[in-house]
Amino acid sequence: MTYPHAIDEAVDLRELAVQMLTELAPPARLSRHEARIVVHAMRPVQLQADTLLFKEGDTVDNDYMVLVLEGQLRVVSEASHAGEEVVISVVGAGQILGEMGVIDGGPRSATCVALSEVKLAVLSRVALSQLIEVHPAAAARLALSLSRSLADRVRESNRRLRLLTQLARAAQAELDAVHAVNRRLLNSMPA
């Protein structure tokens, strides 16, 4: 009989989600009680490997975030050339994805695909709104944690952008040097 095992697994995953939420970044960590309130508002979702969670640019069904309970997801963005993609990150247990969607419901900024079997806890924008009304303290602490997560990602994106800018400048300097050499060679050739 598998039914009791399924209940035990669901309870274990809820407790895992509570633990993960209490470990989110400061400034305002959720208490276990507040984390349980948030987890109660979430719904469980399981994805098989290679399953698309959401696609960059999606404007439909994009008003939710997920807490990864088990497994890994690959987050990618489309490159400038068709069919190419840039891996932004690999996300695993204890990490949150899709915060912007739950906050503003705007188009997805990246594509997210399951690398393995993944278990998620999903918080919709509607559920977050209900949390704000019914449990404002828990919702405020969650919002602060999400804000910190987003701020950390913006800082990391800025760091990567600075690095790419430095690499682009170095590459341009090399190209300019090669162009100058080629110009001198062409000018020194007899006409």
N, C-alpha and C positions, 0 to 999 in steps of 0.2 A: 504494500500500500504506500503510494508516494505522497499522498495528501499532507500528512504531518510534516514530512521533510520539506515540502514546498512552503508551509507556514513557517517552519524554523528558518529557512533560507530568507524569506521575506522579512522576518523579524531581525535576523542577523544583518541584512542589508540596510534596514532602517537604522539600526544602532551604528553601523559603519558610517552611514550618512550623517548621523548626529555627531559622531566623533570628528568626522572630516570638517563639518561646519564649525565646530568649536575651535578648530585649528586654523581657520582662515586668518589671513593677515590682519594685524592690528590696523587701525587704532581702536576699534571697538569689537572685541571678540564676543561671539554669541555665547551665552551660558548654555548648559546642557538643556535646560527647560526651553529656552528660546530656540535652540537648534531643533528640538523635537517639534515645536510649533511649526517651524519652517518645513521640516521633513514631512509633517502631516499634510502640508499644502502641496507637496510634490507628488508626481506620479512616476512609477517605475517604467522604464523602457529597456528592452534588451535588443541589441543589434548583432547580427552575424558579421564575420569578417568581410571586408570589401563593401559594406553597406554604406550608402550615402546618408549622412545625417542632415546636412544642408549644403546648398550650393551658393557660391559667390553670386551676388546680385539678386538672389531670391527675394521677392516682395510679398509672397503669399506664405502663410503659416511660418512666420519668422519672428513671432513675438514670445519667444521662450528662451530660457537658458538651461544648461545641463550641468550637473555635478557628476563627474566620472567616478563611479564606484569601483569598477573593475575593468581591466583592459586598457587598450590604447587607441587613440585616434590621431590621424594625420591631418594637419591643417595646412592647406595650400592656397596659393593665389595664382591667378592666371598671369602668365608672362606676356611680354609684348608680342611674341610670336605665337600664332595660332597653334593650339595643341600642346604648348609647353606650359609648365607650371613651376612655381617656386615654392619649395617647402618652407613654411613659416615656422612650424614647430610640430613636435610630437607631444601629445597631451596624454597624461595617465591618471591613475587613481588619485583622488583628492583635489583635482584641478577643475576649474569651472570654465565653460565655454558659452558664448552667446549672450554675454551680459548686455551688450549694446542692443540686441534684439528685444530683451525683456524690458529695457529702459525706454527705447524710442520706437521700436517696431519698424525701423528703417531696413533697407536692403542689407542682406548679409554681406560682410566685407571679405569673406573667405569661404572656401569649400572645406568641408570636414567629412572625412571618410574613416570608418572603423578599420583599424589594422588587424584587430583580433576580435573575438567575441567580446562585446562591451555591455556592461550594465550601467545604466544611467538613472539619475533622479532628475526629473524635468520640472521646472517651475515656470508656469505660464505668466504672462503679463496680467491676466485676469486674477490668477491666484495671488500674485504679488499685490495687486490693488486691494484684494480682500484682506491680506495680511496687514496692509497699511491701516485699513479701517478698524479691524478687530484687534490686532496685536501691534500697535504702532511702535513700541519699544523694540520688539524683535525685528520688525521690518526696517527700522532705522539702523539698527546694528548691522543687518544684512546689507543694506544700502551702502553703509560706510565701508564694509569689507569689499563690496563690489567696486566701489569707487577706488579703493586702494589697488585692487587688482588691475583695473583699467589704467590707473596712473602708472603702475609698474610697467604695463605693456607699452604705454606711450613713451616712457623713458627708454625702454629697450629699443623701440622703433627709432627713436631719435639717435640713439647710440649707433645703430646699424646704418642709418642714413648718413651720419657723419663719416663713418668708415667707408661707405660706398662713395661718398663725395671725395674723400681723400684718394681712394683708388682711381676714381675717374680723373681727378686732377693729375695724378702721377702718369696715367695712361696718356692723357692729352699732352703732357710735357714730353713723353717719349715720342709720340707722333709728331709733335712740332720739331723735335730734334732730328728725326729721320727726314722730315720734309725739308728742313734747312740743309741737311747734307745732300739730299737729292737735288735741291735747287742749285747748290754750289757746283755739284758735278755737272749738271746740265749747262750751267753758265760757263764752265771751264772747257767745255767741248768745243773743238773748232767748228766753225759754221760752214 
